Amino acid sequence: MDRDMMRELFRRMDDAPLPPGFNEKMMRMIRREASLKEKRSRLLSVLGYVSGCVAMAAVCAVILYKSGYRFVMPDFEPIVWSFPKVDLDIFNTQSFGLSLYIGSLAFLLLVADATIRHFIGKNK
């Protein structure tokens, strides 16, 4: 019953005049909010992509290190990493090829996903 009474009261009210430029101002605010939302979405997408790439590179570096590979630069001493109080003897030389294969497939799938998302985003 209260809803019907409120509805009736609102019907009887006169429309309040809007200030000049109200529609333009409101549309500007809506466009700005949509733009900010799109930028935020793109930023989060790029951050996710970059963090995935960094994580895969770190895993690859650990695999290479544990397989006995040492990074050597010309005219420099080899860079030997040491992890104090951390035993990372998980990977051995036999599993290096499989790990490299899986890591490269994951990287290619990540790049393909980003490319597809980029083209789908352009089509919208």
N, C-alpha and C positions, 0 to 999 in steps of 0.2 A: 504494500500500500504506500509506503514511504517513497518508493522509487517512482511510482506514477505521479505522486504529488510533486516531487522534485523535477521530474520531466516537464510537468505542466508549468511550473514556475520558470524554468529555463526557456520555455517556448514564449512566455509572455514578456521576457526581457528584451529590450531593444539591443540591437547590435552596437557595440562600442566602435566609434570611428578609429581607424588605424592611423598612426602617425605617417606623415609623408615619407616615402622611401622605405617603408617597412618591408615590402615584398623583396626589393632588391637587396636590402641588408640581410634578410633571412636567407635568400638564395646564396649570397656570398658566404655566409657562415656555413651553410650546408656543403657547398663546394670545398671550402677549406677543410672541414672535418673529413670529407671523403678523401681528399688529397693526403691528409695526414695519416689516415688509416692505411691507404695504399703504400705510402712510404714506410710506415712501420712494418707492414707485412713484407715488403721487399727487404728491409734491413734484417729482419729475423730469418728470412730465407737465406740471405747471403751469409749471415753469421753461422747458421747451421751447416751450410755447405763448406765454409772455411774450416770450422771446427772438425768436421768429418775428415777433411783432407789432412789437417794437422795430426789428427789421431792416427790415421792410416800411415802417415809418414813416420810417426813415432814408433808404431808397431813394427814397421819395416826396418827401421834403424836398430831396434832391439833384436830383431831376428838376425839381421846381418852381423851385429856385434856378437851375439851368442853363437853364431855359426863359425866364428873364428875370423871373419873378415875384418880387416883394420883399414880405416880410411887413411890414405896416404896422399899428401899433397906434394907437388914437385918442390925439391929443395927444402923440405921441412921434415921434422920428426913425425912419425906416425902418431895420430891422435888415438890414445887408448882411454876408454871410458872406465871409470870404476864406480861401482855402486856400493857404498859402505853398508854393511849389515843387511844386504838384500841378496838373496840367492835367486838368480834368474836362470838357473840351469834347466829350463823347460824345453828348449828347442835344441835339436842336434843337427848335424850336417845332413842326415838322411831326410829330415822333414823340411829342410830349407826350400827345396824345389816346390813341394806341395804348398808350403806357406806363401811363397812368392806367387804361385799360381792363383791361390785363393785371394790374396791381397790385390793382385792386379785385376782380377775379375770384379772384386768389390769396387775398386777405383773406377773401372770402366762403367759399371752399373750406376755409380754415383754421378759420373759425368753425363751419361745418357739420360738419367732422371732430370738433372738440372737443365739439359738442353730441351727435353720434351716440355718441361714446365715453362721454360722461357717462350717456346713457340705457342703453347696453349694460352699463355698469358697475353701474348700479342694479338691473338685472334679474338679475344673477348672484347 
